[in-house]
Amino acid sequence: MLELSAQCCDAGNYLDLGRLCADVGQCWHAFRPGGTIYWFSIPYRLGLDPGILVGMNIALMLLSTILAPIALRNLRPSTPSPLKGRILVLLFALSLLLHVILFYPILFNSLIDGPAAACGLTGLWLLLMSKHRHSLLLTALAGIFLGVCVWMRAFYLYPLAIALTGYLLCWLLSRERKWRDLLLLFALLPIFIQFYATHKEKGYWSFLDRDSTDMWTTGHLLNNFKSYDTILSNNFAFTIGYCGNEYTSLRDTLVNRDVLGILCFMGERSHFYLGSYAPKTYLMNRHERIYSVTYLLLNLAAIVLALHLLFTSSTIDRKTRCVIFFFVSMSYGQALVIVPEQRFVLLPALLWMLFAATSILEKISTNRHD
């Protein structure tokens, strides 16, 4: 029997919103997009125990796990055909391992980060597959999954908006414009549904309630947290105390144009994201989080290898390259600005690790074949 672990903080609130949506039809919320609420209403609509959410999380994770090696195995067309089957098997094993390691901390929580990240990753894998197979259906599905990712998690709204803008500019500047490429704009459909729901509720066009959005934005910029996953009696997070700057929040450093202070915030948060790992989301003891120089160096190396593969693969066209680069880099950049939590970089981390693994496996296999 699948069961949710003990919930904390905002995790339990998602279940309350889902129950309210299922019971009385109240499916709009000031700062939670509709996709989140409908997702958590599913158990209550079906009369099932909320523990079924664990199975739903695993199902979406496995979808991304399976599609990733299929999408990635053709990024190097020069790889000898006899090796592609072997690479596919190895990629699947690595994909399963990496998905389990990075998804595990949130699989048993009633949080939307896992399902949203899985949808975003699935959209990117389908986009890569659509370019190789020239499939209209895969392109449209890629757009829908990316749009659902945003509909579930507003965190991805600006990254996807920038990514789609880059995609359109590349399409307009291309000498071989194909109308079928615009099917990726199906991503806008779930986003429009959310805009329409807010307009119906508040009378103005906005993704979420403006006042609530402003409040959360201010709250994030006024904090000086280095991480926010430790639940202690008097201190909910590690602070950056040893940066040496006189300002107490990211907003202060921005207002005062303190370049060193900004770099300090970004550097320490990057150290948190790239150089540490915790096997669960909410920690009762800060020592449950493992900091490792080796893990930091592996992540940095993976980013370099992923960028190299992304920008040198002849099977990734400029439009697709724009979507992947901007969506992933803007997601990571946004994670540096808001209160940092490990789950915020789930999507970027999985993508750059799998790209790096693909690059390494194909290089090793090709060398052995020669």
C-alpha positions in Angstrom: 0.0 0.0 0.0 1.4 3.3 -1.1 1.4 5.9 1.7 2.5 9.5 1.9 5.2 10.3 4.4 4.6 12.7 7.3 3.9 16.1 5.6 5.3 19.4 6.7 4.9 23.1 5.9 3.2 23.8 2.6 2.9 20.1 1.6 -0.3 19.5 3.6 -1.9 22.6 2.1 -1.9 21.0 -1.4 -4.1 18.1 -0.1 -6.6 20.6 1.4 -6.8 22.5 -1.9 -7.4 19.2 -3.8 -10.1 18.1 -1.4 -11.9 21.5 -1.7 -11.8 21.3 -5.4 -13.3 17.8 -5.5 -15.9 18.4 -2.8 -17.3 21.9 -3.6 -15.7 22.7 -7.0 -13.5 25.5 -5.7 -10.5 25.0 -8.0 -9.0 28.4 -8.2 -6.4 29.7 -5.8 -4.6 33.0 -5.5 -1.1 31.7 -5.9 -1.5 28.0 -6.8 -2.2 27.4 -10.5 -5.1 25.3 -11.5 -3.0 22.3 -12.6 -1.8 21.9 -9.1 -5.2 21.9 -7.6 -6.7 19.5 -10.2 -3.8 17.1 -9.7 -4.3 16.9 -6.0 -8.1 16.6 -6.4 -7.7 13.3 -8.4 -7.7 11.0 -5.3 -10.7 12.6 -3.8 -12.7 12.6 -7.1 -12.0 8.9 -7.5 -12.7 8.1 -3.8 -9.2 6.9 -3.3 -6.7 7.3 -0.5 -4.3 10.2 -1.0 -1.5 7.7 -0.9 -2.3 7.0 -4.6 -0.4 10.3 -5.2 2.8 8.4 -4.6 1.9 6.0 -7.4 1.0 8.9 -9.7 4.4 10.6 -8.9 6.2 7.3 -9.7 4.2 6.9 -13.0 5.2 10.4 -14.2 8.8 9.8 -13.2 8.9 6.5 -15.1 7.5 8.2 -18.2 10.4 10.6 -18.2 12.8 7.7 -17.3 11.7 5.7 -20.4 11.6 8.6 -22.9 15.0 10.0 -21.9 17.2 7.3 -23.4 15.1 7.1 -26.6 15.4 10.8 -27.1 19.1 11.0 -26.3 20.6 8.0 -28.1 20.4 9.8 -31.5 22.2 13.0 -30.5 25.4 11.7 -32.1 24.6 10.3 -35.6 28.2 9.4 -36.1 27.9 6.6 -33.5 28.2 3.2 -35.3 24.8 1.5 -35.6 25.8 -1.7 -33.7 26.6 0.4 -30.7 23.3 2.3 -30.5 21.5 -0.7 -29.0 24.2 -1.0 -26.3 24.1 2.7 -25.6 20.3 2.6 -25.3 20.5 -0.1 -22.6 23.2 1.7 -20.7 21.3 5.0 -21.0 18.1 3.4 -19.7 20.0 2.1 -16.7 21.6 5.5 -16.0 18.3 7.2 -16.6 16.5 5.0 -14.0 19.3 5.4 -11.5 19.4 9.2 -11.8 15.7 9.6 -11.8 15.3 7.5 -8.7 18.1 9.4 -6.8 16.9 12.9 -7.7 13.1 12.2 -7.4 13.3 10.0 -4.3 13.4 12.9 -1.8 9.9 14.1 -3.0 8.2 11.0 -4.2 6.4 10.5 -0.9 5.5 14.1 -0.3 2.3 15.8 -1.4 4.3 18.4 -3.3 3.8 19.4 -7.0 7.6 19.8 -7.8 8.0 16.2 -8.8 5.0 15.9 -11.2 5.8 19.3 -12.7 9.4 18.5 -13.3 8.5 15.1 -14.8 6.1 16.8 -17.2 8.7 19.4 -18.2 11.3 16.7 -18.8 8.9 14.6 -20.8 8.1 17.7 -22.9 11.8 18.1 -23.7 12.4 14.4 -24.5 9.3 14.5 -26.8 10.7 17.6 -28.5 14.0 15.9 -29.2 12.2 12.8 -30.5 9.9 14.9 -32.7 12.9 16.5 -34.5 14.4 13.1 -35.2 11.2 11.5 -36.4 9.6 14.6 -38.0 6.4 13.9 -36.1 3.6 16.4 -35.8 2.0 14.5 -32.9 5.2 14.4 -30.9 5.8 18.2 -31.4 2.2 18.9 -30.2 2.6 16.6 -27.2 5.9 18.2 -26.3 4.2 21.6 -26.2 1.3 20.2 -24.1 3.6 18.6 -21.5 5.6 21.8 -21.3 2.4 23.8 -20.8 1.1 21.4 -18.2 4.4 21.8 -16.4 3.8 25.5 -16.0 0.1 25.0 -15.2 1.2 22.8 -12.3 4.1 24.9 -11.1 4.2 28.7 -11.7 8.0 28.5 -11.1 8.4 27.5 -14.7 6.3 30.3 -16.3 9.0 32.8 -17.1 11.6 30.1 -18.1 9.1 28.7 -20.6 8.0 32.1 -21.8 11.7 33.0 -22.6 12.3 29.6 -24.1 9.3 29.9 -26.5 10.3 33.5 -27.4 13.7 32.2 -28.4 12.1 29.3 -30.3 9.9 31.7 -32.3 12.8 34.1 -33.1 14.8 31.2 -34.3 11.9 30.0 -36.4 11.4 33.5 -37.9 15.1 33.8 -38.8 15.3 30.3 -40.3 15.5 29.9 -44.0 13.5 26.7 -43.8 10.5 27.7 -41.8 8.0 24.8 -41.4 4.6 25.5 -40.0 4.5 22.2 -38.2 7.2 23.5 -35.9 4.7 25.9 -34.5 2.8 23.0 -33.0 5.1 23.4 -30.0 3.0 26.5 -29.2 0.3 24.1 -27.8 2.3 24.8 -24.7 0.3 28.0 -24.5 -3.1 26.2 -24.1 -2.8 25.2 -20.4 -1.2 28.6 -19.7 -4.2 30.3 -21.3 -6.6 28.2 -19.3 -4.9 29.5 -16.1 -5.1 33.1 -17.4 -8.8 32.7 -18.2 -9.5 31.2 -14.8 -7.9 34.2 -13.0 -9.7 36.6 -15.3 -13.0 34.9 -14.5 -12.2 35.1 -10.7 -10.5 38.5 -10.4 -11.7 40.4 -13.5 -8.2 41.0 -14.9 -5.8 39.0 -17.1 -3.0 37.5 -15.0 -1.6 34.0 -14.4 -2.1 34.3 -10.6 -3.6 36.9 -8.2 -1.4 40.0 -8.5 -1.4 40.9 -4.8 -0.4 37.4 -3.8 2.3 37.2 -6.5 3.8 40.5 -5.3 3.7 39.3 -1.7 5.6 36.1 -2.5 8.1 37.9 -4.7 8.9 40.3 -2.0 9.2 37.5 0.5 11.7 35.7 -1.6 13.8 38.7 -2.3 13.9 39.8 1.4 15.3 36.6 2.6 19.0 35.7 3.2 18.6 31.9 3.2 21.2 29.7 1.8 18.8 26.7 2.0 15.3 26.0 3.2 14.8 22.4 4.0 15.8 22.1 7.6 13.0 22.2 10.2 14.5 23.3 13.5 12.8 24.9 16.6 14.5 28.3 16.3 15.9 28.3 12.8 14.2 27.2 9.7 17.2 27.4 7.4 20.9 28.0 7.1 21.7 31.7 6.5 24.7 33.0 4.6 26.2 34.8 7.6 29.8 34.5 6.5 29.7 36.3 3.2 31.1 39.5 4.6 28.6 41.9 3.1 26.6 44.3 5.2 23.2 43.6 3.6 20.7 41.1 4.9 18.8 40.2 1.8 19.1 39.7 -1.9 17.0 42.7 -2.6 19.3 44.9 -0.5 22.3 43.8 -2.5 20.4 44.5 -5.8 19.2 47.9 -4.6 22.7 48.9 -3.4 24.3 47.4 -6.5 26.6 45.4 -4.3 28.2 43.1 -6.9 30.2 41.1 -4.4 27.1 40.6 -2.2 25.1 39.4 -5.2 27.9 37.0 -6.2 28.0 35.8 -2.6 24.3 34.9 -2.6 24.5 33.2 -5.9 27.7 31.4 -5.1 26.5 30.0 -1.8 23.2 28.9 -3.3 25.0 27.3 -6.2 27.1 25.5 -3.6 23.9 24.3 -2.0 22.3 23.1 -5.3 25.4 21.6 -6.9 27.4 20.5 -3.9 24.9 18.9 -1.6 22.2 16.2 -1.5 19.6 15.1 1.0 17.5 11.9 0.7 14.3 13.6 1.8 12.7 17.1 1.5 12.2 18.2 5.1 15.1 17.6 7.4 14.9 17.6 11.2 18.7 17.9 11.5 21.0 19.9 9.3 23.5 17.1 9.3 21.1 15.0 7.2 22.2 17.0 4.2 25.4 15.8 2.8 27.9 18.3 1.3 30.5 16.9 -1.0 33.2 18.4 -3.1 33.1 15.4 -5.3 29.4 15.9 -6.0 30.1 19.6 -6.7 32.8 18.8 -9.2 30.6 16.1 -10.9 27.8 18.6 -11.3 30.1 21.2 -12.8 31.6 18.7 -15.2 28.2 17.5 -16.2 27.1 21.0 -17.0 30.1 21.5 -19.2 29.6 18.2 -21.0 25.9 18.9 -21.4 26.5 22.3 -22.9 29.1 20.8 -25.3 26.6 18.1 -26.5 23.7 20.6 -26.8 25.7 23.0 -29.0 27.6 20.5 -31.1 25.1 17.8 -31.8 24.1 18.0 -35.5 20.7 16.5 -34.8 19.5 19.3 -32.5 18.3 22.3 -34.6 18.7 25.9 -33.5 15.0 26.2 -32.4 15.2 23.1 -30.2 18.5 24.2 -28.8 17.0 27.5 -27.8 14.1 25.9 -26.0 16.3 23.5 -24.0 19.0 26.0 -23.2 16.7 28.8 -22.1 14.2 26.7 -20.3 16.9 24.9 -18.3 19.2 27.8 -17.6 16.4 30.2 -16.7 14.9 27.6 -14.3 18.3 27.3 -12.6 18.7 31.1 -12.6 15.3 31.5 -11.0 16.2 28.9 -8.4 19.1 31.1 -7.4 16.9 34.1 -6.8 14.1 32.6 -4.7 14.4 30.8 -1.3 16.6 27.8 -2.3 15.3 24.3 -1.9 16.8 21.2 -3.5 13.6 20.3 -5.4 13.8 23.5 -7.4 16.7 22.2 -9.5 15.3 18.8 -10.1 14.6 19.4 -13.8 17.8 21.2 -14.7 20.0 18.7 -12.7 18.4 15.6 -14.4 18.7 17.1 -17.8 22.4 18.1 -17.6 23.3 14.8 -15.9 21.7 12.7 -18.6 23.1 14.9 -21.4 26.6 14.4 -19.8 26.0 10.7 -19.5 25.1 10.4 -23.1 28.2 12.3 -24.2 30.5 10.1 -22.1 28.8 6.8 -23.1 29.0 7.6 -26.8 32.6 8.7 -26.6 33.6 5.5 -24.7 31.7 3.2 -27.0 33.0 4.8 -30.2 36.6 4.6 -29.0 36.2 0.9 -28.1 34.6 0.2 -31.5 37.6 1.9 -33.3 
